[in-house]
């Protein structure tokens, strides 16, 4: 009697393990956003034939900035569009406009909080200068550092400053900005190193919540060599450049002629929402301000040097533009 061997049951081959799709790099994600038809159209509307060059600059900036790569690429493009609308290049070397990643505290839907990098458009002092000159209303725009010994006196009544003193050292004691319109209206603003440091601590998103950064530590940064065009960004990286921008921004926003474009830049700039901006004169109101005569013999000065204050001429000082 022979036994029949039963065939073993057939089993289906085990399915191959599925591999998760490779995660796209931040640079590839940004490239996809830039290639979106609607996004391209917005850049083209703002820059016409220069749109592709600007978008290439955005991609280059993003690929070389590790902190920006931690931001949402869509938000980075949104901030870049602000610079595009103002026709300001975001090349760091040019110093006209920047996109900076801030490590902000955000509130989640469940009420908890966490740190998250968010991009922010920030205009440089050279960008402010460019936008102001585009108005065609300015004869002179100048802003720079003030060294020890250069500041002789300042007028509490007219706001004019006398910087004809001899430099005694390389110590920076403050910063100034000066504007003069074509109709003769002129205004100057001086801020000491301490005033600048207080302003930075109060308004800067990057340092106002940082307990390790104090007004005194910021003032110490003014002792560094003056390199206003440094590629470093922010108050801790380029104190002098940020200080020059601050004094020029405050002067333009309060007393300058503001075009729609320049007003938009000031509103978009970092900290603009937290600062009150006095309505600046238009061409008509600036003319009224110029017509208000001031008797120079009644001007009250605050002496900076031991020498007695001299009476200022009513005629404006013309300071050569240092840009």
BAFI-3210 file (N, C-alpha, C; in Angstrom, 3 decimals, decimal comma, padded with zeros to 6 digits):
// residues 323
n [1|2|3|4|5|6|7|8|9|10|11|12|13|14|15|16|17|18|19|20|21|22|23|24|25|26|27|28|29|30|31|32|33|34|35|36|37|38|39|40|41|42|43|44|45|46|47|48|49|50|51|52|53|54|55|56|57|58|59|60|61|62|63|64|65|66|67|68|69|70|71|72|73|74|75|76|77|78|79|80|81|82|83|84|85|86|87|88|89|90|91|92|93|94|95|96|97|98|99|100|101|102|103|104|105|106|107|108|109|110|111|112|113|114|115|116|117|118|119|120|121|122|123|124|125|126|127|128|129|130|131|132|133|134|135|136|137|138|139|140|141|142|143|144|145|146|147|148|149|150|151|152|153|154|155|156|157|158|159|160|161|162|163|164|165|166|167|168|169|170|171|172|173|174|175|176|177|178|179|180|181|182|183|184|185|186|187|188|189|190|191|192|193|194|195|196|197|198|199|200|201|202|203|204|205|206|207|208|209|210|211|212|213|214|215|216|217|218|219|220|221|222|223|224|225|226|227|228|229|230|231|232|233|234|235|236|237|238|239|240|241|242|243|244|245|246|247|248|249|250|251|252|253|254|255|256|257|258|259|260|261|262|263|264|265|266|267|268|269|270|271|272|273|274|275|276|277|278|279|280|281|282|283|284|285|286|287|288|289|290|291|292|293|294|295|296|297|298|299|300|301|302|303|304|305|306|307|308|309|310|311|312|313|314|315|316|317|318|319|320|321|322|323]
n.u [000,865|000,625|001,556|000,222|001,704|000,799|000,610|002,385|000,738|000,322|001,859|001,440|003,876|005,586|004,706|006,774|008,509|007,217|008,715|009,029|008,344|011,095|012,044|011,718|014,305|014,821|015,657|014,768|012,048|011,578|012,238|010,192|008,030|008,718|008,504|005,855|003,031|001,336|002,876|005,148|003,936|003,350|005,912|006,747|004,933|005,824|008,520|008,909|010,965|013,099|012,405|013,110|015,839|015,767|014,344|016,168|018,140|016,827|016,654|019,370|020,116|018,574|019,627|022,107|021,765|021,400|019,548|017,339|016,487|015,176|012,764|009,330|009,093|007,174|006,526|008,959|009,151|007,009|007,960|010,085|008,752|007,948|010,289|010,647|008,467|009,194|011,362|013,980|017,112|017,973|020,481|023,026|025,469|024,971|023,419|020,832|018,332|017,040|016,327|015,533|015,828|013,960|013,907|011,119|008,586|005,800|002,254|000,484|-002,466|-003,523|-002,910|-000,403|003,078|005,852|009,187|009,915|011,295|010,890|010,601|011,566|011,137|013,509|014,606|017,607|019,870|020,857|018,906|016,786|017,879|017,984|015,241|014,309|015,712|014,554|012,183|012,693|012,729|014,720|017,676|019,966|020,952|022,166|023,945|025,695|028,396|029,291|032,180|034,155|034,569|033,748|031,107|029,925|027,807|024,230|021,000|018,228|015,914|015,725|016,732|019,062|022,446|025,888|028,647|031,292|033,484|036,823|037,993|038,765|039,403|039,004|036,674|033,275|030,560|027,976|025,317|024,283|021,793|020,925|018,839|017,938|015,600|014,609|013,287|014,503|013,872|015,148|016,532|017,949|019,080|020,246|021,463|022,574|024,969|023,955|021,194|020,597|021,136|019,198|016,903|017,224|017,085|014,488|012,837|013,755|013,065|014,728|016,300|014,921|013,656|015,714|017,528|020,214|021,234|021,836|021,270|023,709|025,530|025,011|025,886|028,582|029,187|029,466|032,067|033,443|035,241|034,285|032,320|030,129|029,060|029,180|028,842|027,544|024,528|021,888|021,606|023,550|025,413|026,095|026,301|026,847|025,938|023,183|022,545|023,002|021,051|018,773|018,724|018,485|016,082|014,272|014,439|013,541|010,942|009,654|010,128|010,727|010,084|007,670|007,126|004,592|005,764|008,029|006,789|005,482|007,689|008,695|006,585|006,645|009,025|011,020|009,726|008,198|005,515|005,409|006,183|005,387|004,700|005,247|003,293|004,748|005,932|004,377|005,120|003,903|003,420|005,994|007,048|005,695|006,825|009,403|009,016|008,691|010,196|013,152|014,616|017,927|019,336|017,926|018,080|018,418|021,121|022,550|025,412|028,245|030,968|033,490|033,877|032,355|029,087|028,575|026,803|024,585|024,413|021,493|021,286|021,240|023,535|025,432|026,004|028,207|027,160|027,729|027,394]
n.v [-001,191|002,026|005,300|008,503|011,644|014,705|017,821|020,751|023,688|026,540|029,656|033,171|035,468|037,567|040,992|043,603|045,774|049,030|052,056|055,219|058,272|060,270|063,009|066,347|068,692|071,819|073,803|072,805|072,855|075,610|076,324|075,137|076,666|079,167|078,579|078,374|079,312|081,516|082,832|083,528|085,340|087,475|088,432|089,180|091,208|093,128|093,540|093,262|092,594|091,987|090,077|087,303|087,395|088,466|086,473|084,390|085,433|085,327|082,564|081,948|083,389|082,029|079,437|079,743|080,480|079,117|079,466|080,666|078,515|077,033|078,171|078,536|078,016|079,296|081,563|082,854|083,586|085,323|087,462|088,191|089,212|091,672|093,175|093,054|094,509|097,027|097,332|096,724|095,243|092,097|091,363|090,773|092,064|094,509|095,876|096,984|095,747|093,090|089,681|088,312|085,684|085,213|083,804|083,234|083,192|081,246|080,750|077,805|076,034|074,575|076,111|075,930|076,929|077,509|077,709|079,110|079,561|082,440|084,277|087,665|090,675|093,246|096,505|098,089|100,824|101,897|101,208|102,808|105,269|105,067|104,881|107,317|109,116|108,516|109,899|112,377|114,738|115,455|117,249|116,795|113,961|112,512|110,411|109,262|108,225|109,834|111,099|111,355|114,637|115,839|116,771|119,853|121,528|121,570|122,537|123,064|124,255|124,436|122,025|121,789|120,748|121,071|119,930|120,560|120,254|119,204|115,930|113,945|111,357|107,862|107,120|106,455|108,528|108,974|109,221|110,658|112,131|113,825|115,853|117,614|119,336|120,095|122,511|123,914|123,301|121,869|119,473|118,033|115,253|113,966|111,249|109,883|107,310|105,909|106,507|105,238|102,565|102,127|102,409|100,216|098,023|098,280|098,031|096,090|092,947|090,797|091,102|092,259|090,556|089,136|088,410|088,395|090,362|093,613|097,158|098,297|096,363|096,574|099,168|098,765|097,600|099,701|100,393|098,877|098,582|100,878|099,689|100,117|098,952|096,256|092,723|091,352|090,951|092,614|093,931|092,870|091,928|094,029|096,750|099,494|099,933|099,389|101,375|103,734|103,403|103,530|106,209|107,621|106,578|107,405|110,169|110,557|109,467|111,198|113,842|113,946|114,079|111,937|109,565|107,389|104,923|105,068|105,407|102,972|101,294|102,021|101,211|098,487|097,780|096,204|096,434|098,637|098,585|098,845|101,344|104,732|106,744|109,926|112,021|112,846|115,801|116,825|117,935|120,406|121,016|120,946|123,163|125,125|124,791|125,625|128,283|129,391|131,641|131,789|133,407|133,661|134,657|134,056|131,403|128,542|126,775|123,607|123,194|121,297|121,227|122,755|125,340|128,569|128,807|129,642|131,991|130,660|130,823|131,625|130,339|127,157|124,480|122,858|119,584|117,382|114,589|111,353|108,874]
n.w [000,000|-000,934|000,203|-000,278|-000,743|000,546|-001,098|-000,112|001,132|-000,958|-000,483|-000,573|-001,740|000,581|000,844|-000,430|001,742|002,163|001,352|002,832|001,149|000,121|002,105|001,142|000,698|002,487|000,653|-001,821|-001,321|-001,133|-003,732|-005,156|-004,276|-005,339|-008,017|-008,408|-010,274|-009,578|-007,675|-009,170|-010,896|-009,198|-008,515|-011,072|-011,652|-009,900|-010,560|-013,272|-016,019|-014,393|-012,586|-012,559|-011,940|-009,364|-007,972|-008,169|-006,527|-004,084|-003,713|-003,545|-001,238|000,665|000,531|001,652|004,237|007,220|009,328|008,099|006,626|008,472|008,624|007,474|004,073|002,462|003,932|003,869|001,181|001,109|002,681|001,063|-001,104|-000,162|-000,260|-003,000|-004,019|-003,195|-004,730|-003,874|-003,582|-002,086|-001,478|000,772|000,762|-000,408|001,390|001,498|001,899|003,929|004,877|007,802|010,129|012,966|016,182|017,395|020,004|019,771|020,023|020,307|018,987|021,170|023,297|024,366|024,281|022,075|020,720|017,581|014,386|012,461|009,459|008,762|007,085|006,702|006,404|005,324|006,219|003,891|002,134|003,005|002,346|-000,465|-001,146|-000,201|-001,844|-004,262|-004,234|-005,222|-003,853|-002,133|-001,383|000,117|001,939|004,776|007,041|009,874|012,099|015,215|016,532|019,556|020,620|018,255|018,378|019,140|019,996|020,461|019,394|021,376|020,586|017,712|016,918|015,512|014,999|015,834|014,345|014,022|015,593|016,612|016,135|018,882|019,564|018,675|019,775|019,683|020,231|019,572|017,081|013,965|011,800|008,812|006,823|003,859|002,014|-001,391|-001,375|000,600|003,229|006,176|008,460|011,385|013,338|016,361|018,217|021,196|022,133|024,320|024,151|021,742|022,430|024,402|022,856|021,099|022,875|023,741|021,456|019,606|018,221|018,472|020,768|022,898|024,677|025,667|028,379|028,760|027,215|027,761|028,250|028,884|027,925|025,222|024,751|025,007|022,606|020,897|021,016|019,282|016,123|013,539|011,144|009,159|006,918|007,270|006,686|008,638|010,564|012,397|015,805|017,514|015,755|014,046|015,289|014,806|012,151|012,461|014,282|012,811|010,871|012,516|013,544|011,146|010,187|012,181|011,849|009,189|009,341|011,078|010,236|007,542|003,932|002,814|000,447|-000,969|-001,319|000,362|002,838|002,994|003,212|005,712|007,311|006,883|007,930|010,462|013,728|013,219|013,753|016,464|017,117|017,418|014,698|013,748|011,721|008,737|006,977|003,958|000,611|000,622|003,370|004,298|003,122|004,518|007,011|006,478|006,102|008,581|010,470|012,469|015,131|015,466|017,602|019,845|020,207|022,195|023,427|024,240|025,876|024,894|025,023|027,165|026,274|025,741|024,303|020,888|018,853|016,540|012,981|011,079|008,728|007,153|007,864|005,447|005,002|003,581|001,731|002,914|001,737]
ca.u [000,000|001,484|001,008|000,342|002,184|000,020|001,428|002,344|-000,083|001,049|001,733|001,773|005,111|005,375|004,880|008,002|008,243|007,088|009,600|008,417|008,966|012,173|011,632|012,374|015,148|014,243|015,948|013,858|010,711|011,515|012,274|008,837|007,174|009,076|008,064|004,396|002,626|000,799|003,994|005,923|003,193|003,499|007,251|006,795|004,188|006,619|009,871|008,942|012,001|014,091|011,819|013,867|017,091|015,451|013,992|017,418|018,815|016,113|017,070|020,765|020,116|017,988|020,513|023,319|021,375|020,856|018,383|016,209|016,027|014,308|011,497|008,397|009,497|006,123|006,659|010,181|008,787|006,126|008,805|010,872|007,871|007,944|011,465|010,439|007,543|009,950|012,485|015,217|017,778|018,184|021,883|023,567|026,606|024,482|022,945|019,595|017,209|017,424|015,303|016,192|015,055|013,883|013,422|010,016|007,723|004,474|001,233|-000,172|-003,926|-003,873|-002,529|001,008|003,974|007,112|010,047|009,816|011,946|009,993|011,344|011,093|011,766|014,088|015,282|018,853|019,906|021,072|017,599|016,056|018,481|017,556|013,819|014,149|016,208|013,612|011,092|013,084|012,485|015,838|018,954|021,016|020,629|023,431|023,880|027,016|028,758|029,880|033,291|034,430|035,134|033,131|029,858|030,186|026,575|022,987|019,947|016,984|014,800|015,639|017,217|020,300|023,631|027,164|029,615|032,546|034,575|037,933|037,938|039,791|039,744|038,167|035,515|031,987|029,684|026,595|025,036|023,453|021,211|020,612|018,137|017,591|014,746|014,901|012,711|015,278|013,555|016,210|016,374|019,007|018,755|021,406|021,150|023,776|025,112|023,024|019,840|020,479|021,089|017,877|015,956|017,390|016,593|013,044|012,057|014,249|012,470|015,767|017,007|014,162|013,336|016,946|018,035|021,675|021,574|021,406|021,632|025,148|026,272|024,856|026,764|029,945|029,369|029,836|033,525|034,017|035,564|033,131|032,190|028,684|028,663|029,518|027,870|026,826|023,215|021,318|022,284|024,722|026,380|026,487|025,685|026,977|025,035|021,812|022,376|022,879|019,714|017,766|018,638|017,958|014,676|013,497|014,395|012,678|009,552|009,063|010,298|011,051|009,036|007,439|006,324|003,836|006,736|008,859|005,921|005,290|008,919|008,769|005,564|007,049|010,282|010,928|009,501|007,387|004,193|005,497|006,633|004,499|005,343|004,636|003,035|005,804|005,413|004,356|005,826|003,253|003,650|007,420|007,247|005,219|007,825|010,552|008,676|008,660|011,498|013,674|015,609|019,080|019,844|017,149|018,216|019,054|021,975|023,090|026,852|028,878|032,351|033,567|033,904|031,037|028,373|028,533|025,503|024,522|023,778|020,184|021,401|021,521|024,830|025,350|026,926|028,372|026,612|028,796|027,048]
ca.v [000,000|003,223|006,533|009,702|012,831|015,908|019,000|021,858|024,812|027,651|030,932|034,350|036,132|038,742|042,255|044,348|046,915|050,320|053,098|056,546|059,163|061,082|064,360|067,358|069,623|073,173|074,548|072,312|073,345|077,017|076,374|074,808|077,831|080,205|078,166|078,435|080,315|082,716|083,534|084,130|086,486|088,594|088,992|089,828|092,464|094,097|093,768|093,064|091,719|091,664|089,146|086,051|087,679|088,646|085,175|083,646|085,976|084,790|081,165|081,953|083,812|080,958|078,271|080,034|080,918|077,962|079,821|080,859|077,202|076,524|078,884|078,090|078,627|080,189|082,837|083,496|084,211|086,448|088,573|088,608|090,023|093,041|093,824|093,158|095,610|098,264|097,285|096,746|093,945|091,480|090,974|091,285|092,942|095,835|096,510|097,741|095,013|091,788|088,801|087,793|084,669|085,442|082,656|083,800|082,323|081,203|080,051|076,748|075,991|074,036|077,075|075,805|077,819|076,928|078,562|078,814|080,559|083,120|085,257|089,045|091,643|094,392|097,408|098,652|102,285|102,233|101,103|104,039|106,333|104,901|105,196|108,758|109,809|108,293|110,864|113,575|115,907|115,688|117,740|116,141|112,990|112,021|109,806|108,707|108,197|111,051|110,736|112,234|115,933|116,423|117,448|121,047|122,001|121,247|123,482|122,473|124,903|124,104|120,673|121,799|120,294|121,572|118,835|121,104|120,064|118,343|114,582|113,727|109,943|106,989|106,742|106,888|109,012|109,051|109,075|111,765|112,088|115,179|115,913|118,932|119,227|121,036|123,817|124,543|122,739|120,989|118,977|117,127|114,491|113,353|110,327|109,402|105,853|105,396|106,598|104,184|101,283|102,034|102,189|098,844|097,095|098,436|097,722|094,996|091,636|089,811|091,259|092,860|089,528|088,434|088,994|088,485|091,588|094,783|098,443|098,483|095,491|097,147|100,333|098,270|097,286|100,929|100,517|098,098|099,405|101,295|099,053|100,197|098,113|094,869|091,731|090,848|091,550|092,769|094,798|092,214|091,702|095,273|097,800|100,812|100,004|099,467|102,686|104,725|103,217|103,970|107,666|108,073|106,188|108,285|111,501|110,528|109,187|112,314|115,154|113,874|113,960|110,512|109,073|106,193|103,840|105,201|105,139|101,525|100,681|102,260|100,383|097,082|097,555|095,584|097,347|099,782|098,494|099,140|102,703|105,754|107,523|111,224|112,287|113,662|116,835|116,665|119,046|121,660|121,321|121,219|124,551|125,949|124,712|126,425|129,694|129,846|132,228|131,618|134,402|132,894|135,213|133,520|129,953|128,055|125,633|122,805|123,131|119,990|121,484|123,826|126,654|129,190|128,575|130,746|132,153|130,000|131,523|131,077|129,549|125,762|123,920|121,818|118,499|116,576|113,244|110,395|107,562]
ca.w [000,000|-001,053|000,800|-001,141|000,021|000,229|-001,448|000,867|000,636|-001,575|000,249|-001,397|-001,280|001,459|000,111|-000,138|002,641|001,481|001,878|002,843|000,163|000,673|002,464|000,326|001,446|002,546|-000,567|-002,848|-000,989|-001,524|-005,194|-005,611|-004,014|-006,294|-009,347|-008,471|-011,258|-008,937|-007,039|-010,247|-011,421|-008,261|-008,697|-012,379|-011,559|-009,136|-011,080|-014,722|-016,570|-013,370|-011,624|-012,468|-011,226|-007,945|-007,394|-008,036|-005,347|-002,926|-003,572|-003,096|000,159|001,474|000,534|002,414|005,585|007,921|010,142|007,197|006,191|009,531|008,491|006,448|002,797|001,969|004,645|003,373|-000,097|001,437|003,109|-000,101|-001,955|000,374|-000,842|-004,446|-004,267|-002,986|-005,685|-003,110|-003,630|-000,769|-001,384|002,035|000,508|-000,790|002,621|001,311|002,494|004,463|005,443|008,997|010,858|014,406|016,946|018,159|020,791|019,159|020,804|019,544|019,200|022,491|024,319|024,725|023,546|021,649|019,913|016,150|013,551|011,531|008,669|008,861|006,184|007,401|005,482|005,802|006,108|002,486|001,497|003,336|001,550|-001,849|-001,269|-000,013|-003,030|-005,363|-004,189|-005,957|-003,007|-001,219|-001,884|000,906|002,981|005,327|008,371|010,178|013,515|015,772|017,408|020,693|020,267|017,061|018,726|019,928|020,619|019,776|019,726|021,849|019,915|016,288|016,678|014,740|015,728|015,329|014,351|013,518|016,554|016,203|016,696|019,898|019,642|017,850|020,576|019,137|021,303|019,107|015,657|013,488|010,456|008,337|005,543|003,336|000,835|-002,471|-001,060|001,669|004,545|006,636|009,826|011,842|014,537|017,016|019,307|021,863|022,175|025,329|023,601|020,737|023,127|025,041|021,765|020,619|023,894|023,875|020,261|018,773|018,503|018,752|022,043|024,001|025,656|026,031|029,624|028,702|026,485|028,522|027,653|029,078|027,008|023,891|024,672|024,829|021,187|020,186|021,085|018,195|014,946|012,748|009,832|008,979|005,794|007,580|006,247|009,803|010,691|013,725|016,758|018,076|014,691|013,384|016,105|014,173|011,007|012,962|014,920|011,733|010,295|013,480|013,607|009,861|010,127|013,057|011,257|008,011|009,696|011,808|009,623|006,120|002,924|002,635|-000,665|-000,604|-001,287|001,559|003,982|003,008|003,714|007,156|007,945|006,779|008,632|011,777|014,833|012,825|014,370|017,888|017,314|016,878|013,652|013,577|010,312|008,156|006,112|002,520|-000,014|001,024|004,786|004,478|002,740|005,628|008,081|006,088|006,149|009,955|010,760|013,818|015,492|015,946|018,855|020,961|020,233|023,417|023,129|025,332|025,639|024,982|025,406|028,167|025,658|025,677|023,042|019,958|018,213|015,243|011,875|010,774|007,517|007,443|007,516|004,430|005,301|002,397|001,890|003,057|001,193]
c.u [000,888|000,789|001,236|000,713|001,382|000,950|001,275|001,527|000,793|000,817|002,176|003,045|004,801|005,603|006,158|007,682|008,239|007,991|008,910|009,109|010,009|011,681|012,429|013,187|014,486|014,473|015,025|012,428|010,556|011,476|010,900|007,890|007,439|008,593|006,554|003,972|002,133|001,906|004,848|005,254|003,352|004,875|007,358|006,045|005,008|007,908|010,000|010,083|013,060|013,600|012,659|015,184|016,848|015,128|015,223|018,192|018,155|016,561|018,511|020,865|019,646|018,952|021,776|023,033|020,676|019,615|017,152|015,638|015,163|012,942|010,616|008,771|008,452|006,219|007,910|009,882|007,882|006,936|009,648|010,042|007,802|009,122|011,281|009,528|008,243|011,143|013,828|015,856|018,021|019,581|022,486|024,686|026,164|023,881|021,664|018,387|017,676|016,170|015,988|015,269|015,122|013,309|012,344|009,293|006,321|003,536|000,503|-001,674|-004,335|-003,460|-001,078|001,865|005,255|007,900|009,964|010,464|010,950|010,778|010,723|011,865|012,290|014,866|016,560|018,882|020,157|019,769|016,743|016,565|017,995|016,098|013,565|014,595|015,274|012,462|011,409|012,929|013,685|017,069|020,103|020,375|021,960|023,196|025,211|027,221|029,320|030,953|033,453|035,121|034,450|031,860|030,149|028,946|025,381|021,891|018,699|015,785|014,645|016,056|018,506|021,481|024,874|028,199|030,978|033,714|035,642|037,837|039,104|040,251|038,849|036,933|034,242|031,083|028,221|026,501|024,123|022,864|020,815|019,906|017,916|016,788|015,118|014,361|013,417|014,983|014,647|016,006|017,513|018,539|020,033|020,896|022,460|023,815|024,123|021,591|019,593|020,332|019,733|016,809|016,015|016,802|015,071|012,281|012,517|013,630|013,523|016,334|016,142|013,773|014,535|017,568|019,546|022,137|020,983|021,793|023,135|025,956|026,150|025,774|028,217|030,232|029,773|031,352|034,228|034,350|034,317|033,206|030,692|028,190|029,010|028,430|027,097|025,533|022,826|022,176|023,554|025,802|026,906|025,822|025,721|026,018|023,586|021,541|022,195|021,500|018,637|017,613|018,105|016,482|013,812|013,365|013,438|011,213|008,876|009,085|010,525|009,830|008,876|006,573|005,536|004,790|007,575|008,036|005,674|006,509|009,036|007,767|005,965|008,270|010,048|010,769|008,607|006,040|004,224|005,924|005,631|005,268|004,580|004,451|004,061|005,208|005,400|005,106|005,233|003,573|005,110|007,724|006,795|006,242|009,027|010,270|008,658|010,041|011,873|014,745|016,787|019,593|019,098|017,265|018,967|019,836|022,342|024,572|027,367|030,322|032,383|033,542|032,499|030,421|028,381|027,157|025,561|023,935|022,459|020,243|021,821|022,928|024,614|026,420|026,996|027,888|027,739|028,486|027,816]
c.v [001,223|004,435|007,709|010,900|014,052|017,089|020,105|023,013|025,939|028,932|032,079|034,992|037,364|040,028|042,973|045,533|048,227|051,349|054,444|057,436|060,060|062,505|065,376|068,290|070,996|073,971|074,120|072,787|074,806|077,156|076,071|075,990|078,925|079,877|078,116|079,585|081,612|083,539|084,235|085,400|087,699|089,248|089,720|091,147|093,544|094,488|093,624|092,127|091,327|090,620|087,890|086,251|087,809|087,309|084,288|084,116|085,469|083,358|081,075|082,353|082,686|079,786|078,486|080,474|079,757|078,278|080,063|079,523|076,526|077,189|078,233|078,776|079,593|081,553|083,592|084,227|085,422|087,670|089,093|089,481|091,475|093,824|094,034|094,331|096,964|098,382|097,469|095,367|093,414|090,895|091,604|092,290|094,358|096,590|097,299|097,065|093,624|090,988|088,058|086,802|084,964|084,198|083,140|082,739|082,389|080,400|079,055|076,731|075,468|074,952|076,989|076,706|077,093|077,942|078,131|079,929|081,114|084,197|086,648|089,926|092,816|095,231|097,933|100,163|102,719|102,119|102,319|105,202|106,257|105,313|106,689|109,523|109,630|109,303|112,110|114,850|116,293|116,207|117,010|115,148|112,441|111,450|109,137|108,686|109,560|110,631|111,758|113,510|116,602|117,206|118,621|121,516|121,551|122,179|122,746|123,030|124,427|122,671|120,620|121,391|120,823|120,474|119,282|120,944|119,120|116,988|114,391|112,281|109,169|106,524|107,315|107,299|109,079|108,923|110,227|111,427|113,513|115,075|117,360|118,728|120,277|122,427|124,517|124,023|121,755|120,617|118,017|116,422|113,847|112,448|109,820|107,878|105,256|105,429|105,511|102,827|101,074|101,738|100,736|097,841|097,138|097,881|096,502|093,662|090,645|089,915|091,782|091,840|088,746|089,102|089,154|089,745|092,773|096,054|098,663|097,619|095,977|098,358|099,909|097,961|098,518|101,138|099,693|099,001|099,698|100,659|098,985|099,279|096,645|093,930|091,123|091,628|091,707|093,617|094,164|091,992|092,971|096,451|099,154|100,956|100,134|100,822|103,777|104,629|103,773|105,483|108,225|107,754|107,113|109,684|111,538|110,360|110,363|113,623|115,115|113,901|112,480|110,258|107,863|105,009|103,882|104,939|103,640|100,808|100,845|101,393|098,910|096,764|096,980|096,627|098,507|099,776|098,875|100,569|103,675|106,595|108,829|111,487|113,270|114,708|116,401|117,837|120,377|122,007|121,586|122,661|125,498|125,964|125,569|127,905|130,246|130,346|132,010|132,655|133,683|133,412|134,667|132,008|129,528|126,784|124,899|122,600|121,714|120,136|122,619|125,212|127,234|128,986|129,834|130,814|131,537|130,927|130,862|130,182|128,130|125,388|122,851|120,798|117,609|115,149|112,225|109,029|107,286]
c.w [000,000|-000,466|-000,148|-000,270|-000,430|-000,043|-000,400|000,303|000,111|-000,759|-000,654|-000,859|-000,444|000,676|000,539|000,762|001,872|002,158|001,777|001,819|000,830|000,943|001,676|001,210|001,481|001,261|-001,704|-002,603|-001,403|-003,041|-005,771|-005,412|-005,041|-007,705|-009,483|-009,388|-010,644|-008,289|-008,089|-010,763|-010,511|-008,392|-010,035|-012,373|-010,862|-009,849|-012,593|-015,143|-015,545|-012,367|-011,459|-011,721|-009,735|-007,297|-007,236|-006,810|-004,067|-002,664|-003,058|-001,630|001,063|001,610|001,365|003,851|006,301|008,734|009,272|006,746|007,253|009,504|007,434|005,132|002,233|002,632|004,198|002,065|000,141|001,854|001,948|-001,026|-001,469|-000,184|-002,335|-004,789|-004,123|-003,934|-004,973|-003,168|-002,228|-000,647|-000,129|001,808|000,152|000,389|002,489|001,958|002,894|004,816|006,585|009,690|012,347|015,073|017,908|018,987|020,207|020,049|019,906|019,835|020,574|023,636|024,752|023,846|023,176|020,842|018,452|015,351|012,538|010,775|008,795|007,892|007,000|006,404|006,116|005,615|004,671|001,702|001,768|002,483|000,105|-002,037|-001,104|-001,256|-004,224|-005,376|-005,006|-005,159|-002,148|-001,961|-001,191|001,867|003,480|006,715|008,642|011,686|013,920|016,770|018,531|020,222|019,084|017,386|019,649|020,663|019,806|020,291|020,175|021,096|018,477|015,985|015,887|015,625|015,043|015,486|013,844|014,491|016,025|016,897|017,666|019,969|018,688|018,612|019,964|020,293|020,869|017,593|015,223|012,128|010,093|006,992|005,157|002,056|-000,198|-002,176|000,102|003,059|004,957|008,092|010,134|013,108|015,064|018,132|019,895|021,825|023,170|024,810|022,560|021,407|023,804|023,999|021,287|021,603|023,977|022,680|019,471|019,187|018,995|020,158|023,185|025,064|026,128|027,259|029,610|027,971|027,232|027,773|027,750|028,119|025,566|023,715|024,475|023,362|020,385|020,184|019,997|017,017|014,120|011,370|009,555|007,879|006,022|007,091|007,398|009,989|012,149|014,645|017,302|017,022|014,056|014,091|015,398|012,989|011,434|013,604|013,872|011,098|011,225|013,489|012,288|009,741|010,964|012,471|010,064|008,402|010,382|011,028|008,112|005,227|002,615|001,408|-000,167|-000,444|-000,016|002,816|004,124|003,566|005,222|007,900|007,947|007,616|010,015|012,860|014,484|013,528|015,835|018,166|016,723|015,877|013,482|012,097|009,775|007,230|004,665|001,923|000,426|002,470|005,067|004,122|003,830|006,748|007,756|006,267|007,568|010,349|012,216|014,061|016,142|017,281|020,060|021,077|021,486|023,091|024,407|025,048|025,830|025,431|026,418|027,556|025,604|024,308|022,198|019,318|016,826|014,197|011,574|009,548|007,841|007,077|006,456|004,711|004,068|002,659|001,907|002,472|-000,077]
res [x|x|x|x|x|x|x|x|x|x|x|x|x|x|x|x|x|x|x|x|x|x|x|x|x|x|x|x|x|x|x|x|x|x|x|x|x|x|x|x|x|x|x|x|x|x|x|x|x|x|x|x|x|x|x|x|x|x|x|x|x|x|x|x|x|x|x|x|x|x|x|x|x|x|x|x|x|x|x|x|x|x|x|x|x|x|x|x|x|x|x|x|x|x|x|x|x|x|x|x|x|x|x|x|x|x|x|x|x|x|x|x|x|x|x|x|x|x|x|x|x|x|x|x|x|x|x|x|x|x|x|x|x|x|x|x|x|x|x|x|x|x|x|x|x|x|x|x|x|x|x|x|x|x|x|x|x|x|x|x|x|x|x|x|x|x|x|x|x|x|x|x|x|x|x|x|x|x|x|x|x|x|x|x|x|x|x|x|x|x|x|x|x|x|x|x|x|x|x|x|x|x|x|x|x|x|x|x|x|x|x|x|x|x|x|x|x|x|x|x|x|x|x|x|x|x|x|x|x|x|x|x|x|x|x|x|x|x|x|x|x|x|x|x|x|x|x|x|x|x|x|x|x|x|x|x|x|x|x|x|x|x|x|x|x|x|x|x|x|x|x|x|x|x|x|x|x|x|x|x|x|x|x|x|x|x|x|x|x|x|x|x|x|x|x|x|x|x|x|x|x|x|x|x|x|x|x|x|x|x|x|x|x|x|x|x|x|x|x|x|x|x|x]
***
